[in-house]
Amino acid sequence: MSDLEDFKTRLKIAKSKLQNEKSEKKGIFLGNAFKLGTELIAAVIVGTIIGFILDNWFGTKPILIIIFFLFGAAAGITNVFRAAKRMQKQED
């Protein structure tokens, strides 16, 4: 009878450890996803703002906004790839 109770106790401990690991991994995943999304959005916003300021300064209204929006999008995508590669190396 004590073997059965001992087994139940060890099973409960193993289940609680497994649940803690799952919740920890889920938090890390959500944090990384938020980080990647923020990097992409920030680069696009910064590029668009720079284009807007330069358009107002030079008087070429839509052209520089579009160009710097595209530069910001390219920079954001590049940053996301770099960060994802860093995260991949950290996991290994």
C-alpha positions as CSV (number, residue, x, y, z in Angstrom):
1,M,0.0,0.0,0.0
2,S,2.8,2.4,0.7
3,D,4.3,1.8,-2.7
4,L,1.0,3.0,-4.3
5,E,1.0,6.1,-2.2
6,D,4.6,6.8,-2.9
7,F,3.9,6.4,-6.6
8,K,1.0,8.9,-6.4
9,T,3.2,11.4,-4.6
10,R,6.0,11.1,-7.1
11,L,3.4,11.4,-9.9
12,K,1.9,14.6,-8.4
13,I,5.4,16.1,-8.1
14,A,6.2,15.3,-11.7
15,K,3.0,16.8,-13.0
16,S,3.5,20.0,-11.1
17,K,7.1,20.4,-12.5
18,L,5.8,19.7,-16.0
19,Q,3.0,22.4,-15.6
20,N,5.6,24.9,-14.3
21,E,7.8,24.3,-17.3
22,K,5.0,24.7,-19.8
23,S,3.8,28.0,-18.3
24,E,7.4,29.3,-18.3
25,K,8.0,28.4,-21.9
26,K,4.6,30.0,-22.9
27,G,5.7,33.3,-21.2
28,I,9.0,33.3,-23.0
29,F,7.3,32.6,-26.3
30,L,4.9,35.5,-25.8
31,G,7.7,37.8,-24.8
32,N,9.7,37.0,-27.9
33,A,6.7,37.4,-30.1
34,F,5.9,40.8,-28.6
35,K,9.6,41.8,-29.0
36,L,9.6,40.9,-32.7
37,G,6.4,42.6,-33.4
38,T,7.5,45.8,-31.6
39,E,10.8,45.9,-33.6
40,L,9.0,45.6,-36.9
41,I,6.4,48.3,-36.0
42,A,9.0,50.7,-34.5
43,A,11.1,50.6,-37.7
44,V,8.2,51.3,-39.9
45,I,7.0,54.2,-37.7
46,V,10.4,55.7,-37.5
47,G,10.9,55.5,-41.3
48,T,7.5,57.0,-41.9
49,I,8.1,59.9,-39.5
50,I,11.5,60.6,-41.1
51,G,9.9,60.7,-44.5
52,F,7.1,63.0,-43.3
53,I,9.6,65.4,-41.8
54,L,11.7,65.5,-44.9
55,D,8.6,65.8,-47.1
56,N,7.6,68.9,-45.1
57,W,11.1,70.3,-45.3
58,F,11.6,69.8,-49.0
59,G,8.0,70.3,-50.1
60,T,7.7,66.9,-51.9
61,K,4.7,65.6,-50.1
62,P,4.0,62.0,-50.8
63,I,7.3,60.8,-52.4
64,L,9.7,60.7,-49.4
65,I,7.0,59.3,-47.0
66,I,6.6,56.4,-49.3
67,I,10.3,55.9,-49.8
68,F,11.2,56.0,-46.1
69,F,8.2,53.8,-45.3
70,L,9.6,51.2,-47.5
71,F,13.1,51.7,-46.0
72,G,11.6,51.3,-42.5
73,A,9.7,48.2,-43.5
74,A,12.9,46.7,-45.0
75,A,14.9,47.6,-41.8
76,G,12.2,46.2,-39.6
77,I,12.1,42.9,-41.5
78,T,15.9,42.7,-41.3
79,N,15.8,43.3,-37.6
80,V,13.2,40.7,-37.0
81,F,15.3,38.1,-38.9
82,R,18.4,39.0,-36.9
83,A,16.5,38.8,-33.6
84,A,14.9,35.5,-34.6
85,K,18.4,34.0,-35.4
86,R,19.7,35.2,-32.1
87,M,16.8,33.6,-30.3
88,Q,17.4,30.4,-32.2
89,K,21.0,30.3,-31.2
90,Q,20.1,30.9,-27.5
91,E,17.7,28.0,-27.5
92,D,20.4,25.6,-28.9
